[in-house]
């Protein structure tokens, strides 16, 4: 495991047990973001870096009982917390690295990534991997239940110009990894960047 993977796993392992209780009011924001992916009944969606699986109920609702929902995370403790919360009933949980997914090319309709981008060691290559598993015309949602300014304030820091989620940084990053930014929202109550797979 790389140093980056070890750092991410250690960070989230230490927080997994009380993750949901720290952020109890995020459900509506997850539901709204999932609805903007344009998923249809029978669709196939990946929650990349799913953590405790907070997006899984909304993604399951979007694709219905005939659809496929997969939650992938690098941290066993997060997947254990998702199972304790009963979210394994909403989709399959898989311990895996989102930078090397054990999935076929073009096997998904969409990828949902909550809080994901700031934890990617090589964002361009890692976003290319997400593109690989999405069908032509498929979608990517990069989401956070609060906006960049609110998150920075929560963490006691200022927003910096090198923030990957700033639109001026994110648009070329996505383009360089095979995605086209189609929608960008950065408000106090949510951050949501939607992208379509370029072919």
C-alpha positions as CSV (number, residue, x, y, z in Angstrom):
1,X,0.0,0.0,0.0
2,X,1.3,3.5,-0.9
3,X,2.0,6.1,1.8
4,X,-1.0,8.0,0.4
5,X,-3.3,5.0,0.9
6,X,-1.9,4.4,4.4
7,X,-2.6,8.0,5.3
8,X,-6.2,7.9,4.0
9,X,-6.9,4.6,5.7
10,X,-5.5,5.8,9.0
11,X,-7.4,9.1,8.8
12,X,-10.8,7.4,8.2
13,X,-10.2,4.4,10.4
14,X,-9.8,6.7,13.4
15,X,-13.1,8.5,12.6
16,X,-15.3,5.7,11.3
17,X,-17.1,4.8,14.5
18,X,-18.7,8.2,15.0
19,X,-18.7,9.5,11.4
20,X,-22.4,9.5,11.0
21,X,-23.1,11.1,14.4
22,X,-20.7,13.9,13.6
23,X,-22.8,14.8,10.5
24,X,-26.3,13.8,11.2
25,X,-28.1,16.3,8.9
26,X,-26.5,15.5,5.6
27,X,-29.1,13.1,4.3
28,X,-31.2,15.6,2.3
29,X,-28.0,17.0,0.6
30,X,-27.0,13.5,-0.5
31,X,-30.5,12.8,-1.8
32,X,-30.5,16.0,-3.8
33,X,-27.1,15.4,-5.3
34,X,-27.9,11.8,-6.2
35,X,-31.1,13.0,-8.0
36,X,-29.0,15.3,-10.2
37,X,-27.0,12.4,-11.6
38,X,-29.9,11.6,-13.9
39,X,-30.0,7.9,-13.0
40,X,-32.9,5.8,-14.2
41,X,-34.5,2.6,-12.9
42,X,-32.2,-0.3,-13.7
43,X,-29.1,1.9,-13.8
44,X,-25.7,1.0,-12.6
45,X,-23.9,3.4,-10.2
46,X,-20.7,3.4,-8.1
47,X,-20.3,5.3,-4.9
48,X,-16.5,5.8,-5.0
49,X,-15.0,6.2,-1.6
50,X,-18.4,5.5,-0.1
51,X,-17.3,5.7,3.6
52,X,-20.2,4.8,5.8
53,X,-22.5,4.6,2.8
54,X,-24.5,7.7,3.4
55,X,-25.2,8.1,-0.4
56,X,-26.3,4.5,-0.9
57,X,-30.0,4.9,0.1
58,X,-30.4,7.8,-2.3
59,X,-28.6,6.0,-5.1
60,X,-30.7,2.9,-4.6
61,X,-33.8,5.0,-4.7
62,X,-32.7,6.5,-8.0
63,X,-32.0,3.1,-9.8
64,X,-34.7,1.2,-8.1
65,X,-34.7,-2.5,-7.2
66,X,-33.6,-3.6,-10.7
67,X,-30.6,-1.3,-10.6
68,X,-27.1,-2.0,-9.3
69,X,-25.4,0.1,-6.5
70,X,-21.8,-0.5,-5.5
71,X,-20.0,1.2,-2.7
72,X,-16.3,1.0,-2.8
73,X,-13.9,2.2,0.0
74,X,-10.3,1.7,1.0
75,X,-11.0,1.6,4.7
76,X,-12.4,-1.5,6.3
77,X,-13.7,0.4,9.4
78,X,-15.8,2.6,7.2
79,X,-17.4,-0.4,5.4
80,X,-18.0,-2.0,8.8
81,X,-19.8,1.2,10.0
82,X,-21.9,1.1,6.7
83,X,-22.9,-2.5,7.5
84,X,-23.8,-1.6,11.1
85,X,-26.0,1.2,9.8
86,X,-27.8,-1.3,7.5
87,X,-26.6,0.4,4.3
88,X,-25.3,-2.9,2.9
89,X,-28.9,-3.6,2.1
90,X,-29.0,-0.7,-0.3
91,X,-26.0,-1.9,-2.4
92,X,-23.0,-4.1,-2.5
93,X,-20.0,-3.0,-0.4
94,X,-16.5,-3.7,-1.7
95,X,-13.2,-3.1,0.0
96,X,-11.1,-1.8,-2.9
97,X,-9.0,1.1,-4.2
98,X,-10.9,3.6,-6.4
99,X,-7.7,4.3,-8.2
100,X,-7.6,0.6,-9.5
101,X,-11.2,-0.6,-9.6
102,X,-11.9,-4.3,-10.1
103,X,-14.6,-3.4,-12.7
104,X,-14.9,-3.9,-16.5
105,X,-14.6,-0.9,-18.8
106,X,-17.8,1.0,-19.4
107,X,-19.7,-1.1,-17.0
108,X,-21.4,1.8,-15.1
109,X,-23.8,4.6,-15.9
110,X,-22.4,6.9,-13.2
111,X,-20.0,7.5,-10.4
112,X,-20.8,9.4,-7.2
113,X,-17.8,10.7,-5.2
114,X,-18.6,12.5,-1.9
115,X,-15.5,14.2,-0.5
116,X,-13.4,12.1,-2.8
117,X,-11.3,14.5,-4.8
118,X,-9.2,15.9,-2.0
119,X,-8.1,12.4,-1.1
120,X,-6.9,11.3,-4.5
121,X,-3.1,11.0,-4.7
122,X,-3.0,11.6,-8.5
123,X,-6.3,13.3,-9.4
124,X,-5.8,13.3,-13.2
125,X,-4.9,9.6,-13.3
126,X,-7.5,8.7,-10.7
127,X,-10.3,10.5,-12.5
128,X,-9.2,8.7,-15.6
129,X,-9.8,5.4,-13.8
130,X,-13.3,6.5,-12.9
131,X,-13.9,7.4,-16.5
132,X,-12.7,4.0,-17.6
133,X,-15.5,2.2,-15.8
134,X,-18.3,4.6,-17.0
135,X,-20.1,4.1,-20.3
136,X,-19.9,6.7,-23.0
137,X,-22.3,9.5,-22.1
138,X,-22.2,8.5,-18.4
139,X,-21.9,10.9,-15.5
140,X,-19.6,11.8,-12.6
141,X,-20.8,13.7,-9.5
142,X,-18.2,15.2,-7.2
143,X,-20.1,16.2,-4.0
144,X,-19.7,17.6,-0.6
145,X,-22.6,18.3,1.8
146,X,-21.3,21.8,2.5
147,X,-19.5,24.3,0.2
148,X,-15.8,25.1,0.0
149,X,-16.0,28.2,2.2
150,X,-18.1,26.5,4.9
151,X,-15.8,23.5,4.9
152,X,-12.7,25.7,5.3
153,X,-14.4,27.6,8.1
154,X,-15.3,24.3,9.8
155,X,-11.6,23.2,9.6
156,X,-10.3,26.6,10.8
157,X,-8.6,27.5,7.5
158,X,-8.9,29.8,4.5
159,X,-9.7,28.7,1.0
160,X,-6.5,28.7,-1.1
161,X,-6.1,29.3,-4.8
162,X,-4.8,25.7,-5.3
163,X,-8.1,24.1,-4.0
164,X,-8.8,21.4,-6.6
165,X,-12.5,22.0,-6.2
166,X,-12.3,25.7,-7.3
167,X,-14.1,25.8,-10.7
168,X,-11.0,27.3,-12.4
169,X,-8.9,24.3,-11.2
170,X,-11.5,21.6,-11.5
171,X,-12.6,22.3,-15.1
172,X,-9.2,21.7,-16.7
173,X,-8.5,18.8,-14.3
174,X,-11.6,17.1,-15.4
175,X,-10.9,17.8,-19.1
176,X,-7.4,16.4,-18.7
177,X,-8.9,13.1,-17.4
178,X,-11.6,12.7,-20.0
179,X,-14.5,14.5,-18.4
180,X,-16.5,17.6,-19.4
181,X,-17.8,19.8,-16.5
182,X,-21.5,20.3,-17.1
183,X,-22.6,21.9,-13.9
184,X,-20.9,23.6,-10.9
185,X,-22.5,24.7,-7.6
186,X,-20.5,25.9,-4.6
187,X,-22.8,27.2,-1.9
188,X,-22.7,27.1,1.9
189,X,-25.1,24.2,1.9
190,X,-23.4,22.1,-0.8
191,X,-20.7,21.6,-3.3
192,X,-21.7,19.7,-6.5
193,X,-19.8,19.4,-9.7
194,X,-21.3,17.3,-12.4
195,X,-19.3,16.0,-15.4
196,X,-20.0,13.9,-18.5
197,X,-17.6,11.4,-19.9
198,X,-15.9,12.7,-23.0
199,X,-15.4,10.3,-25.9
